[in-house]
Amino acid sequence: MSKRDTDPKSLKDVLGAFVTDNKLQKGMDKVDVAQAWANVMGPAIVKYTTQTKLDGDRLFVQLSSSVLRAELAYGNERIIANLNEELGRELIKKLILR
């Protein structure tokens, strides 16, 4: 019979260690970024979003509307700042709209 670890740990610490040990952080970041895009941009923009892809510190967003793409390009820096704020860390450095 194995002895239980008597040192209490928070669930957050245990899950964080699991993610790190199994090298799952990149996958978690991709899911977090897609959710952050939806939260920050709202349903009107999400409706025209066909794909979000995180590659390193670059976020590629494919939009079905060229007019919307041009509009969003003007607020590129602000969108990056809002997404990083939503994520709680500086994950995105560059936003590429396609």
Backbone bond lengths (Angstrom), bond angles and torsions (degrees), N, CA, C in turn:
res aa  C-N    CA-C-N  psi(-1)  N-CA   C-N-CA  omega(-1)  CA-C   N-CA-C  phi
1 M - - - 1.454 - - 1.535 109.83 -
2 S 1.336 117.07 133.96 1.463 119.47 -178.84 1.520 110.58 -86.98
3 K 1.299 113.92 149.05 1.459 120.22 179.67 1.530 109.00 -87.70
4 R 1.295 116.38 132.94 1.467 120.89 179.08 1.512 110.42 -70.39
5 D 1.310 114.67 149.02 1.465 120.77 175.42 1.528 107.41 -71.77
6 T 1.323 116.59 120.09 1.467 119.97 -175.99 1.522 112.64 -87.08
7 D 1.321 117.71 -7.38 1.451 121.34 178.48 1.524 108.72 -79.70
8 P 1.341 118.35 111.07 1.474 119.41 -177.52 1.529 110.93 -68.27
9 K 1.338 115.45 138.46 1.459 121.86 178.82 1.528 108.12 -131.21
10 S 1.321 115.43 148.54 1.461 118.63 177.67 1.522 109.07 -76.53
11 L 1.310 115.26 154.63 1.463 120.67 178.01 1.530 110.53 -60.01
12 K 1.330 116.71 -36.89 1.464 121.30 178.84 1.527 110.40 -60.49
13 D 1.340 117.09 -43.78 1.468 121.16 179.88 1.521 111.39 -65.31
14 V 1.335 116.36 -42.43 1.461 121.25 -178.89 1.533 110.33 -64.80
15 L 1.338 116.66 -46.46 1.472 120.14 179.33 1.529 111.30 -66.55
16 G 1.327 116.43 -38.35 1.468 120.41 177.16 1.516 111.34 -60.85
17 A 1.333 117.04 -42.92 1.463 121.61 178.11 1.526 110.53 -65.18
18 F 1.335 116.88 -39.06 1.465 121.27 178.97 1.529 110.65 -62.53
19 V 1.328 116.45 -45.40 1.468 121.76 179.95 1.523 109.74 -62.49
20 T 1.330 117.20 -43.76 1.463 121.47 -179.97 1.522 111.33 -66.74
21 D 1.323 116.94 -47.72 1.469 121.53 -177.91 1.524 112.24 -60.69
22 N 1.318 117.12 -34.91 1.459 121.41 -177.04 1.530 113.45 -99.08
23 K 1.337 116.36 10.79 1.474 122.56 177.78 1.535 112.25 52.01
24 L 1.311 115.46 49.58 1.470 121.39 -177.52 1.531 113.12 -100.90
25 Q 1.341 117.76 -1.16 1.461 120.47 -172.19 1.529 112.50 -61.57
26 K 1.334 118.78 -39.81 1.473 120.20 -179.54 1.530 110.84 -60.96
27 G 1.322 116.85 -42.78 1.465 120.87 178.36 1.518 111.68 -65.36
28 M 1.320 115.63 -40.28 1.471 119.88 178.28 1.530 110.00 -64.87
29 D 1.335 116.84 -40.04 1.468 120.82 178.82 1.518 111.02 -61.30
30 K 1.326 117.66 -40.66 1.468 121.35 -179.96 1.523 111.41 -62.54
31 V 1.318 116.25 -41.62 1.465 120.87 178.08 1.525 109.68 -67.71
32 D 1.343 116.65 -43.85 1.469 121.24 -179.78 1.530 111.40 -61.67
33 V 1.327 117.20 -40.57 1.468 121.34 -178.65 1.524 110.69 -66.66
34 A 1.320 117.11 -42.58 1.467 120.01 178.82 1.527 110.45 -61.36
35 Q 1.327 116.76 -41.12 1.464 121.42 178.82 1.528 110.62 -68.69
36 A 1.326 117.18 -40.74 1.468 121.24 178.82 1.529 110.60 -63.14
37 W 1.347 117.53 -40.44 1.471 121.26 177.78 1.524 109.66 -58.58
38 A 1.321 116.60 -45.65 1.470 120.80 -179.73 1.532 110.68 -64.21
39 N 1.318 117.59 -42.48 1.468 121.46 -178.31 1.525 112.04 -68.13
40 V 1.317 116.79 -43.31 1.469 121.12 -175.75 1.530 111.66 -75.74
41 M 1.326 116.69 -43.02 1.462 120.15 -173.10 1.520 113.71 -85.44
42 G 1.313 117.43 -25.92 1.458 120.66 177.35 1.523 112.93 85.00
43 P 1.336 116.22 168.17 1.465 121.46 -173.74 1.532 114.71 -64.67
44 A 1.320 118.38 -30.68 1.466 120.63 -178.48 1.533 110.98 -64.07
45 I 1.325 117.50 -39.96 1.469 121.20 -179.78 1.523 110.69 -82.44
46 V 1.326 116.35 -36.97 1.466 120.54 179.22 1.532 110.65 -59.72
47 K 1.330 116.14 -32.33 1.466 121.02 179.09 1.535 111.74 -59.56
48 Y 1.338 116.78 -31.02 1.464 122.02 -179.84 1.533 112.98 -98.12
49 T 1.332 116.90 1.98 1.460 121.33 179.36 1.525 108.84 -89.70
50 T 1.331 116.17 120.72 1.467 119.33 -179.41 1.521 112.06 -99.06
51 Q 1.344 117.50 -23.43 1.461 119.47 -179.87 1.528 110.36 -161.44
52 T 1.341 116.21 141.63 1.459 122.19 168.64 1.520 107.18 -124.21
53 K 1.326 115.61 134.24 1.469 119.69 -178.60 1.517 108.99 -139.79
54 L 1.326 115.82 124.84 1.454 121.40 177.32 1.521 108.28 -97.37
55 D 1.342 115.95 124.25 1.461 121.52 178.16 1.531 107.28 -128.32
56 G 1.315 115.62 98.80 1.469 120.11 -175.20 1.519 109.18 67.94
57 D 1.335 116.92 -119.32 1.470 120.63 178.51 1.534 111.61 -105.30
58 R 1.338 116.10 14.57 1.470 121.16 179.48 1.529 109.64 -109.23
59 L 1.325 115.32 133.00 1.463 120.73 176.51 1.531 108.06 -108.23
60 F 1.326 114.86 120.50 1.457 121.70 176.02 1.523 107.76 -99.32
61 V 1.325 116.22 126.71 1.464 121.02 179.79 1.522 107.80 -124.51
62 Q 1.314 115.72 122.65 1.464 120.69 178.28 1.526 108.24 -98.53
63 L 1.321 115.44 126.77 1.463 122.12 -179.07 1.520 109.60 -117.47
64 S 1.318 115.87 145.35 1.464 120.12 -179.73 1.523 112.47 -87.52
65 S 1.320 118.07 -3.40 1.461 121.85 -179.05 1.530 110.22 -120.05
66 S 1.330 116.48 118.38 1.469 120.21 178.98 1.531 110.99 -68.68
67 V 1.317 117.02 -31.83 1.466 121.00 178.77 1.521 109.79 -65.88
68 L 1.328 116.73 -45.06 1.466 121.07 178.21 1.528 110.47 -64.13
69 R 1.327 117.19 -40.12 1.461 121.96 178.71 1.533 110.20 -58.21
70 A 1.333 116.53 -44.47 1.462 121.20 179.42 1.526 111.16 -65.25
71 E 1.319 116.64 -40.89 1.476 121.33 178.76 1.525 111.01 -62.63
72 L 1.334 116.09 -46.78 1.468 120.58 -177.12 1.523 111.78 -68.80
73 A 1.315 117.83 -28.06 1.464 121.27 -179.43 1.529 111.35 -60.20
74 Y 1.334 117.27 -31.01 1.465 120.97 179.25 1.524 112.16 -67.45
75 G 1.338 117.04 -28.93 1.457 120.55 -177.82 1.517 113.00 -105.94
76 N 1.328 116.36 25.51 1.457 122.71 -174.47 1.541 113.36 -51.55
77 E 1.332 116.97 -51.60 1.473 121.62 -177.82 1.532 111.29 -62.37
78 R 1.307 115.71 -41.16 1.475 120.80 -179.20 1.533 110.48 -66.61
79 I 1.325 116.88 -39.83 1.464 120.95 178.86 1.528 109.78 -62.97
80 I 1.330 116.73 -44.00 1.467 120.90 178.56 1.528 110.06 -60.06
81 A 1.320 116.88 -45.88 1.468 121.16 179.85 1.528 111.04 -61.31
82 N 1.328 117.15 -43.73 1.466 121.05 -179.82 1.534 111.66 -66.18
83 L 1.318 116.44 -39.87 1.470 119.99 178.79 1.533 110.45 -65.38
84 N 1.325 117.02 -45.07 1.467 120.23 178.97 1.524 111.43 -63.79
85 E 1.325 116.49 -36.67 1.468 120.05 176.62 1.531 110.48 -64.39
86 E 1.318 116.38 -42.44 1.470 121.37 178.25 1.531 110.57 -63.72
87 L 1.326 116.90 -37.98 1.464 121.61 -179.75 1.529 112.12 -76.40
88 G 1.325 116.57 -19.84 1.462 120.39 179.09 1.519 113.65 81.36
89 R 1.313 117.45 11.36 1.469 121.69 176.73 1.520 109.89 -163.31
90 E 1.322 115.80 165.34 1.469 122.81 -177.85 1.530 109.13 -83.80
91 L 1.316 116.80 82.33 1.458 121.73 -176.86 1.532 111.53 -97.93
92 I 1.334 116.36 -37.98 1.464 121.89 -175.69 1.528 109.42 -102.87
93 K 1.323 116.38 126.49 1.466 121.08 177.49 1.520 110.99 -109.54
94 K 1.334 116.82 -26.78 1.460 120.25 -177.55 1.527 109.80 -139.10
95 L 1.326 115.98 138.47 1.464 122.52 178.67 1.524 108.20 -116.19
96 I 1.318 116.25 122.67 1.455 121.47 178.86 1.524 108.30 -114.43
97 L 1.324 115.63 116.79 1.472 121.11 179.92 1.516 108.53 -98.05
98 R 1.325 115.60 129.99 1.461 120.48 -179.36 1.506 110.48 -120.70
